[in-house]
Amino acid sequence: MSKLVFFVTCPKGIEYLLEDELGSFGLTPVRNAPAGVWAEGTLEGGYRACLWSRLANRVILHIDEVNAVSGDDLYDGVVHLDWQQHIAVDGSFRVMFLGQNEAIRNTQYGAQRVKDGIADRFRASGGQRPSVDAKNPDVTISARLNRGRLSLGIDLSGHSLHMRGYRVEKGLAPLKENLAAALLIRAGWPEISRNGGDFIDPMCGSGTLPIEAAMMAMDLAPGRNVDRFGFERWLGHQPDLWSALRQEAKDRGEAGVKAASSRIAGFDQDRRVIDTARHNLQRAGLEGLVELGSCPVAGLFFEGIWSEKGVVLTNPPYGERLSDRKELGALYQALGDAVKRGVPGWRLGVFTGAPEFGKSIGLRSYKQYRLFNGKLPAQLLLFEIDEVNAMTPHEPNVPGEVTPRIANSERAEMFANRLKKNAKLMGQWARKQGISCYRVYDADMPEFALAIDSYEGRIHVQEYAAPKSVDERAARERLAEALAVIPGTLGIEREELVCKQRQRQSGTSQYEKQAASNEFFQVHEHGCVLKVNLKDYLDTGLFLDHRPVRHWIQQHAQGKRFLNLFCYTGAATVHAVVGGASRSLSLDMSKTYVGWAEENLALNGADPKRHKVEQADCLAWLAA
Ligand SMILES: C[S@@+](CC[C@H](N)C(=O)[O-])C[C@H]1O[C@@H](n2cnc3c(N)ncnc32)[C@H](O)[C@@H]1O
């Protein structure tokens, strides 16, 4: 069989798993792309991917790549390809077009030009041409535009393979089947089930995780109940090869069901979703092979005999869509308690968009995977259920906390691009100047009204108070979006980001304590060392926008006496001292800041006899 090229698409973040899976179908992965893998192999490998892939969305047989800088370019490329070997003259097709560029601004126009090219190719060689059928075509043409190039292929799957045919009814917030499969692989289920381990999802909703777990454990092909694949009326189809593969899948499935020894179960507190799960189970042909029951997590007591090893994998609600965040701490803690009580020695996997609640589980997580649930950033947290990993559950709820979330990915990407560009430019500049604390972004895009500062690589985000004309919810949505993209764009962990929502100040609230982390650390500016704290106060101990004045003072201080009224943390005095001031006096009313200023001066080797800091009311001091 000749070597073919395939592009197999998948949810973002699971490309590496797909790469391994394609290898097991006899395909050779060549290169990963975002949300897909390029691979080479035979048509048999392509068929196997359609029938057996638990992770793929679509399997596209690559035909060719053509220039698509303009609509005419694209048409010229398409019209020269040999479509007659793929689509019957009396058949039908549709074009699935993805992407846009300056000339091809929308997918409808792109698809139209591809259709024109294909139709004209047939017309030129005889007159008759296939019809276009958007709903039930014989062949689906995949056209993917990337800048000036268009990649063309036959969509062998014909539909997204996450639809296995068993889930017609959904619970609330269901997981996509192929994402569920990816979570099971990451949690080590294939190996644990091979060794006879068991599986439980205590919040199973419509049953996606137990159903996928059972199909894996019993070697059941996920595509075995699919009515029709995209290749069945494609001219290159090899029906004998395909029926042999179907037969093989049937035999393997029967043997797998006979040999399986894992106990697999799903529970949910909601009786109605358990009914839904039961219907899905029937449709998947797994009746009697997976146990289902309605029970709240807190009441789970693992009846009957379970293996010593196994996996509890679940996708609890995480506040965005299903329930109030305030109750979640208790739910995650109940989950931790239940598994510690019921299945010690097992592994626990929790897939959540609110990973901060992982701390409420009361176990130390040994591995975290960053993924997406649709567009929502989410994490898979893995735990070994073992006393040595136990910890005191923490309540993560901070009043007014905003959960990172992307509502509009295009807008988020624009923001991320701007931030990335700024960070690169500012980073280069700051390194040259010997500065480790600087502003990366200052409301450069008006809809993202934030000040983002980098302090020795840690990130401090402040939200400017939105004017009354801006809708509160919209402002919150943008803040959530910014918080979702900042860690990845600036290369930091989410925990290294501190976010403060700035309200208009009244009275002395600016100086009141916001938290009590006591996390002080040092930053550098023009040869001076300064202590900052990003968490405990509204401000950090260093006003970045005063840097030019501090530098000026440093450059003009040689041999001079320096008076700093309202000195705050004494940063300007430090610059004067480093610049060679002979004496200085710094005054502030606050005991905290007087102490902080003294420490800053000491850090820079100032002689306390000549450089004094005093607690005083500056106006009274001046009047005296
Ligand atoms: C995000 S959904 C799970 C979706 C599921 N993975 C699917 O694919 O359909 C979360 C589920 O947790 C269930 N749940 C919430 N609190 C629970 C509790 N205390 N005990 C058991 N189930 C609970 C909800 O009824 C809901 O079905």
The ligand as a MOL file (V3000), in Angstrom:
LIG
                    3D

  0  0  0     0  0            999 V3000
M  V30 BEGIN CTAB
M  V30 COUNTS 27 29 0 0 0
M  V30 BEGIN ATOM
M  V30 1 C -19.6050 18.7460 35.7040 0
M  V30 2 S -20.8230 17.5700 36.0470 0 CHG=1
M  V30 3 C -20.0870 16.0710 35.5520 0
M  V30 4 C -20.2630 15.8340 34.0810 0
M  V30 5 C -19.9130 14.4390 33.6350 0
M  V30 6 N -18.4980 14.1800 33.6740 0
M  V30 7 C -20.4810 14.2030 32.2300 0
M  V30 8 O -19.7000 14.0180 31.2880 0
M  V30 9 O -21.6910 14.2460 32.0770 0 CHG=-1
M  V30 10 C -20.7760 17.4910 37.7900 0
M  V30 11 C -21.7850 16.5090 38.3990 0
M  V30 12 O -21.5770 16.5190 39.8060 0
M  V30 13 C -22.8150 16.1840 40.4320 0
M  V30 14 N -22.7240 16.5490 41.8560 0
M  V30 15 C -22.6520 17.8020 42.4040 0
M  V30 16 N -22.5720 17.7260 43.7510 0
M  V30 17 C -22.5630 16.4060 44.0630 0
M  V30 18 C -22.4820 15.6790 45.2920 0
M  V30 19 N -22.3820 16.2920 46.4620 0
M  V30 20 N -22.5050 14.3440 45.2360 0
M  V30 21 C -22.6120 13.7030 44.0450 0
M  V30 22 N -22.7040 14.3230 42.8640 0
M  V30 23 C -22.6760 15.6560 42.8740 0
M  V30 24 C -23.8230 17.0000 39.6230 0
M  V30 25 O -25.1320 16.4340 39.7760 0
M  V30 26 C -23.2670 16.8810 38.1990 0
M  V30 27 O -23.9010 15.8510 37.4900 0
M  V30 END ATOM
M  V30 BEGIN BOND
M  V30 1 1 1 2
M  V30 2 1 2 3
M  V30 3 1 2 10
M  V30 4 1 3 4
M  V30 5 1 4 5
M  V30 6 1 5 6
M  V30 7 1 5 7
M  V30 8 2 7 8
M  V30 9 1 7 9
M  V30 10 1 10 11
M  V30 11 1 11 12
M  V30 12 1 11 26
M  V30 13 1 12 13
M  V30 14 1 13 14
M  V30 15 1 13 24
M  V30 16 1 14 15
M  V30 17 1 14 23
M  V30 18 2 15 16
M  V30 19 1 16 17
M  V30 20 1 17 18
M  V30 21 2 17 23
M  V30 22 1 18 19
M  V30 23 2 18 20
M  V30 24 1 20 21
M  V30 25 2 21 22
M  V30 26 1 22 23
M  V30 27 1 24 25
M  V30 28 1 24 26
M  V30 29 1 26 27
M  V30 END BOND
M  V30 END CTAB
M  END
